[in-house]
Amino acid sequence: AGRAAISNKDNTRRDAAKTAVINAWEKVGAARFISYMKLAKTNISDAAQFAHLISEGIGFIKAFKYNPSKTLTPAEIASLEGYLGTDTYNVTTANIDLAIDLLANKFNLDKNKL
């Protein structure tokens, strides 16, 4: 639809297709965040792997933060940042669960299937 809209100079349909892609991409990011955090919980005893997975999660949070048409509110992003913090040695499974729940609820994702 987007390509045809561009070819036909239909900016309204083009913009609608762009928004749909951006929203889907954000939901994919949320799903990947959840899968990385679930892996982090299962690798908590491996400091290197755990740090890698948490760092990936922090990267997704940054992507959410700087998306100009984000679904998450600034307060929700701040909560995610608070849950993971800046020191991977201090991240708890309880905070990982809070982050997972926030995104699963916000994006209507089944965290058990990811």
C-alpha positions in Angstrom: 0.0 0.0 0.0 2.8 2.4 0.9 4.7 1.9 -2.3 1.6 2.4 -4.4 0.7 5.5 -2.5 4.1 7.0 -3.1 3.9 6.2 -6.8 0.4 7.7 -7.0 1.4 10.8 -4.9 -1.2 9.9 -2.3 0.4 11.4 0.7 -2.4 10.5 3.1 -2.2 6.8 2.3 1.6 7.0 2.3 1.7 8.6 5.8 -0.8 6.0 7.1 1.4 3.2 5.8 4.5 4.8 7.4 2.7 5.1 10.7 1.6 1.4 10.5 5.2 0.3 9.9 6.6 2.5 12.7 4.0 1.1 15.1 4.6 -2.5 14.1 8.4 -1.9 14.4 7.9 -0.6 17.9 5.9 -3.7 18.9 8.6 -5.9 17.4 11.1 -4.1 19.6 8.9 -4.7 22.6 8.7 -8.4 21.8 12.4 -8.7 21.4 13.0 -6.8 24.6 10.8 -9.3 26.4 12.6 -12.3 24.9 16.0 -10.8 25.8 14.9 -10.2 29.4 13.5 -13.7 29.7 16.9 -15.0 28.5 18.7 -12.7 31.0 16.7 -14.3 33.9 17.8 -17.8 32.8 21.4 -16.6 32.5 21.7 -14.6 35.7 24.6 -16.8 36.9 26.7 -16.1 33.8 27.8 -12.5 34.4 29.0 -11.9 30.8 25.9 -13.3 29.2 23.6 -11.6 31.7 25.3 -8.2 31.1 25.0 -8.7 27.3 21.3 -9.4 27.5 20.6 -6.5 29.9 22.6 -4.2 27.6 20.5 -5.3 24.7 17.4 -4.4 26.7 18.8 -1.0 27.5 19.4 -0.5 23.8 15.7 -1.2 23.1 14.7 1.3 25.8 16.8 3.9 24.1 15.1 3.1 20.8 11.7 3.6 22.4 12.8 6.8 24.0 13.9 8.4 20.8 11.1 7.3 18.5 9.3 10.5 17.6 5.9 8.7 17.4 6.4 6.4 20.4 3.6 4.5 22.1 5.3 4.6 25.5 4.9 7.7 27.7 8.0 9.4 29.1 7.0 8.1 32.5 6.9 4.5 31.3 10.3 4.9 29.6 11.7 6.3 32.9 10.2 3.3 34.7 11.9 0.9 32.3 15.2 2.8 32.7 14.8 2.6 36.5 14.1 -1.2 36.4 17.3 -1.9 34.5 19.4 0.9 35.9 23.0 1.6 34.7 24.8 -1.2 36.5 24.0 -4.7 35.2 25.4 -6.1 38.5 22.4 -4.6 40.4 19.6 -5.7 38.1 17.2 -8.0 39.9 14.8 -10.6 38.4 12.0 -8.8 40.1 12.8 -5.6 38.2 13.2 -7.6 35.0 9.7 -9.0 35.6 8.4 -5.4 36.1 9.9 -4.3 32.8 8.5 -7.3 31.0 5.0 -6.8 32.4 5.1 -3.1 31.5 5.8 -3.8 27.9 3.6 -6.9 27.6 0.7 -4.9 28.9 1.4 -1.7 26.9 1.8 -3.6 23.6 -0.8 -6.3 24.3 1.8 -9.1 24.0 1.6 -12.5 25.6 4.9 -12.7 27.5 4.6 -16.4 27.9 4.7 -16.9 24.1 7.8 -14.9 23.6 
